[in-house]
Amino acid sequence: MGIPTLISTATASNAASVDITSGIDSTYDEYMFVCTDIGGATDSEHFSFQVNAAGASGFNETMTTTVFLAQHSEAGSDTAFTWQAGSDQANGTGYQVLTRSQGNGADESAAGILHLFNPSNTTYVKHFYTRFSNYHASNYAYDYYSAGYINVTTAIDEISFKMTSGNMDGVIQMYGIS
């Protein structure tokens, strides 16, 4: 991994979304989004992301993704590592899930990192991978992994983060990796 350079910091306070609409360009081949203290106003919702190709709007680019989840109950009585087929997309245009059924209590937040590769490339699709940890609404610790590609050869220059329903709090920092 190269050296991360902080490009921007967005702080959400009861916001519908965090949209980063500048700073993603050909300066870096990899961008890293560090999300901390992500809290949803609505219980049992998912934190998610989507992108725009240069000149596009609507945050609805086509993605193919896969998702895995490791979980452990607070009581220590239930553990699992499973493929989350319901969170996968096969050329879907929805927001990609980064956390699952996140609680909305003061101690039920999420944190994680999304890596986006070569967003300015106009020859190939754009690959990404993520790892997020969240406190599930039913008292579970979740470790959520997703990866895939954005099926466009146009440059990606915007990204949006939001809960599947309701507003959110949190901090999202964008880094360029050199």
C-alpha positions, 0 to 999 in steps of 0.5 A, spaced: 500 500 500 502 506 498 502 513 502 495 515 503 494 523 502 487 526 505 483 530 500 477 531 504 473 530 510 465 530 510 461 530 517 454 528 516 449 530 522 442 528 521 444 528 513 440 524 508 447 522 504 454 524 504 455 526 496 463 527 494 462 531 488 469 533 487 476 531 488 476 524 485 480 525 478 486 522 475 491 524 481 491 518 484 490 510 482 487 508 488 482 512 493 480 510 500 474 512 503 474 511 511 468 512 514 467 512 522 462 513 527 456 512 522 450 512 525 443 511 522 437 515 525 432 509 523 433 502 526 435 496 522 437 500 516 443 498 512 449 503 510 451 503 502 454 507 497 453 508 489 457 512 484 456 517 478 460 516 472 463 523 469 457 527 467 452 523 469 447 524 475 442 520 479 448 515 483 445 509 479 451 506 475 451 498 474 455 494 479 456 487 480 458 485 487 459 479 492 458 480 500 460 476 506 458 476 513 462 474 519 457 475 525 458 474 533 452 475 538 453 479 544 451 473 548 457 469 545 451 463 543 451 464 535 457 465 530 457 464 523 461 466 516 456 466 510 455 469 503 450 474 503 446 473 496 441 478 498 446 483 498 449 481 491 448 485 485 448 482 478 449 488 474 444 492 479 444 499 479 442 500 486 446 502 492 451 497 494 450 495 502 456 496 506 453 494 513 447 490 515 441 492 519 445 497 523 442 499 530 440 506 531 442 506 539 448 511 541 452 504 542 450 501 535 455 505 530 459 502 524 466 504 521 470 501 515 474 502 509 472 502 501 477 502 496 476 504 489 481 503 484 483 507 477 476 511 477 479 515 472 481 510 467 476 510 461 478 503 458 477 498 464 471 497 469 472 500 476 474 495 481 473 496 489 473 492 495 470 494 502 470 492 510 466 494 515 464 493 522 457 494 525 453 493 531 447 489 529 440 492 531 439 485 534 445 485 539 450 482 534 457 484 532 458 484 524 464 484 520 461 485 513 466 484 506 464 486 499 467 487 493 466 488 485 466 492 480 462 498 477 461 496 470 462 502 466 469 504 462 467 512 463 471 515 469 468 515 476 468 522 479 462 522 484 460 518 490 454 518 495 454 514 501 447 513 505 443 509 509 437 505 506 432 509 510 432 515 514 438 520 516 445 519 518 451 521 522 458 520 521 465 522 518 467 520 511 474 522 509 477 521 502 484 519 501 488 518 495 493 513 495 500 514 491 
